[in-house]
């Protein structure tokens, strides 16, 4: 009886923390958005410091690798990867997870990002751009998509993979990919650090809302 009660308390505490993190991610995104819209000095300081840090060890080899790496999250390759991953999930009879990934990666990430870019209409950094870009700056679409697609894969893997050690390794690799994609956008000069952080936090918030809804309706 006592053990059951303790387990229920732990479960409620875990769920409460998850909701708190979700709300916190939205709060951070809104704060950054406010700073960007009203051109706050702390945003400029943050962007300048982060840009200097990311570019501190720039060299021709790293530049070449970063350009190739950041292009992995371009629209074409990203859609191709999502469709391929969905097909694999369908082949292993996991259509619900495929639907979850498709909704987050294609239905939500791109349209929501494009809408907010249109509303904010922030100019890109004046640094030389090492890759071509055709839209406004805030929030970073690559960072947001990496968070939503990578996060979806982490959630799916944690549902279908039995071995904890394997889950941990894959989760860490995906997490590293999400971080590096964001940093690569700063390195190639097409985004401010606040664009990247905005993309991550908005992507995480949408991912969590999607996860909550899918779990409520029994799809996950």
Residue pairs with C-beta under 8 A, 6 or more apart in sequence:
18 208
21 208
22 204
22 205
22 208
22 209
22 212
25 201
25 202
25 204
25 205
25 208
26 201
26 205
28 197
28 201
29 139
29 198
29 201
29 202
29 205
32 43
32 194
32 197
32 198
32 201
33 120
33 138
33 198
34 40
35 42
35 43
35 194
36 43
36 120
36 122
36 138
36 194
36 198
37 120
43 192
43 194
46 193
46 194
47 192
47 193
47 194
49 193
50 186
50 192
50 193
51 125
51 127
51 186
51 192
51 193
54 183
54 186
54 187
54 193
55 186
55 187
58 187
63 130
63 187
66 130
66 184
66 187
66 188
67 130
67 131
67 188
69 180
69 181
69 184
70 131
70 142
70 181
70 184
70 185
70 187
70 188
71 77
71 131
72 78
72 181
73 142
73 145
73 146
73 181
74 142
75 110
78 105
78 145
78 149
79 106
81 149
82 101
82 102
82 105
82 106
82 149
85 98
85 101
85 153
86 98
86 101
86 102
87 98
89 95
89 97
89 98
89 101
89 156
90 98
94 156
94 160
96 214
96 219
96 220
97 156
97 159
97 160
97 220
99 219
100 152
100 155
100 156
100 210
100 211
100 214
100 219
100 220
101 149
101 152
101 153
101 156
103 210
104 148
104 149
104 151
104 152
104 206
104 207
104 210
105 145
105 148
105 149
105 152
108 148
108 206
108 210
109 141
109 144
109 145
109 148
109 149
109 203
109 206
110 141
110 145
112 144
112 202
112 206
113 139
113 141
113 144
113 145
113 199
113 202
114 135
114 141
116 138
116 139
116 202
117 135
117 136
117 137
117 138
117 139
117 141
118 136
120 136
120 138
120 139
121 136
122 136
122 137
122 138
122 195
123 136
123 137
124 133
124 136
124 137
124 190
124 191
125 137
125 189
125 190
125 191
125 192
127 189
128 189
129 188
129 189
129 190
130 187
130 188
130 189
130 190
131 188
131 190
133 190
135 141
137 190
137 191
137 192
137 195
138 192
138 194
138 195
138 198
139 195
139 196
139 198
139 199
139 202
140 182
140 185
140 191
140 195
140 196
140 198
140 199
141 199
142 181
142 182
142 184
142 185
142 191
142 199
143 178
143 181
143 182
143 185
143 191
143 195
143 196
143 197
143 198
143 199
143 200
143 203
144 199
144 200
144 202
144 203
145 203
146 177
146 178
146 181
146 182
146 203
147 178
147 199
147 200
147 203
147 204
147 207
148 203
148 206
148 207
150 174
150 175
150 177
150 178
151 178
151 203
151 204
151 207
152 207
152 210
153 174
154 170
154 171
154 174
154 175
155 207
155 211
155 220
157 167
157 170
157 171
158 167
158 171
159 220
161 167
161 170
178 200
182 196
182 197
182 199
182 200
183 196
185 191
185 195
185 196
186 192
186 193
186 196
211 220
214 220
